[in-house]
Amino acid sequence: MIYKGIIHKYSELLDLPAYSITVSLNEGNTPLIPIPRLANELGGDFKLFIKYEGLNPTGSFKDRGMTAAISEAVGRNVKSVICASTGNTAASAAAYSARAGLKAFVLMPAGKVAAGKITGAIAHQAEVIQIDGSFDDALELVVKISDKHPVSLVNSINPYRIEGQQTGAFEICEQVGSAPDICCLPVGNAGNITSYWKGFRRFNEVKHTGLPQMLGVQAAGSAPLVLGEPVKNPETVATAIRIGNPARGEEALQAAHESNGRIISCTDKEILEMQSRLAQEGVWVEPASAAGVAGLKKEILLGNIDPKDKTIVAICTGHGMKDPDIIVNQAELKEPIPVGLDKLEEVIFSN
C-alpha cells in the first residue's frame, strides 16, 4: 500500500469535520531510532529511542498538525491562512498552503528566528511579516486579525493542529508495540506535549497500549511553566521554544500531572551539549529538539528518574538544518592544504 500521510492512515482515530479536504505532503511515518550508546552512558539497562520528527516534509513535527489544519480550512473554502511563528510553524504553514493554493501570512519576531526557517517560508511564497516584539506579541496579533477577518488561524490554538500532531503518539505505540514508559519532549508553546498526551490516551482507549509518563523540557531562559508565571523577554539559543507565555500552558501542566510526569528546564549549555551528543549518533537536530533528551539526562543524573528496565522515547522535533548557524559559528575549519598525497598523509596521520 502506498503511504498517503497521517489523515489517510488514521482517519478513524481523528476527529476532523466531514467537510475537510485532505491536503497532504505524505507527512508522518518518521523513524524511531535506537540510541544504545547514550543509554549506556546514562546507566544502561534501558531502551532509549529518538522519534526523529525532523524527517517530516518541511523538517519538523509541525507538518502533522498543519495537514489537518489546512485540510479543514480548505474544506471551508478559506482562501488565506495566518500564523505567528518562531520558524517551524511558518515553514509548515507556507508549504501546506502552497500545496492547497492558499495565501499564507506569517508573523515573526524580528531577529529571533533562525535563517533556515525564514527561508522555508519565503521559498513557498508566504508573506513574511516581521514585528518589533516577541512571539507572544505576534500570536496576540494573529488571533485578533483572524477574529476580525476571514483568514484562518493555524497556530496550535487551532484544535485541528492538535488532532494531527497526536498521530506521533499513535506511531510510537505501533513502533514500540505499546506506549513507552517515559516520553520526553521540548516545550515551547505547549501544543506538542498536549497533542502527544491526547494521542497516547486516544490510542490506549482503542488499542489498550498503556500510558507513558510525560517529561516536558523548557529552556531555562524561557521557562514560564517551571517558574509559574509568564516570561516577558524569553531568551535561549533554542529559538523554537523561545516562548514566554505558552498558549496551551495549562494543558501542558495537566498532561504532566495526569501522567505522573513533570515539566523541567535545562540551560542552553545542557541543550547544546546534547545536540552535539546526538549528532555523534548520526542524528542532527536543531537545538530546541535536543531539549527533551537533555532534560532526560538531567533527571536521570539527579536521581529523579530511574530508567532501569524502561523504554524511553524522546521526541526530536526539528532537523538540524533548521538552525545551522549554531554549528557553523562554532566550527573551526583548518586552512586549505596543497594538493598532494604527502601533505594529506601528514594531516590525517600526524596524531
ZIGITA-V373435 format. One line per field, one symbol per residue. burial: # if it has 9 or more other ideal C-beta (glycine too) atoms within 8 Angstrom, else .. Layout:
burial: ???
//
This chain:
burial: ....######..##.#...#.#######.#.##.#..##..##..#########.#.##################..#.#####################.#.######..###.###.###.#.#.#.##..######.###.##....########.##############..#..##.#######################....#..###############....#..#.##############.###.##..#.#.####.#.######.###.#.##################....#.#..###########.###.#..........#.....##..#....
//
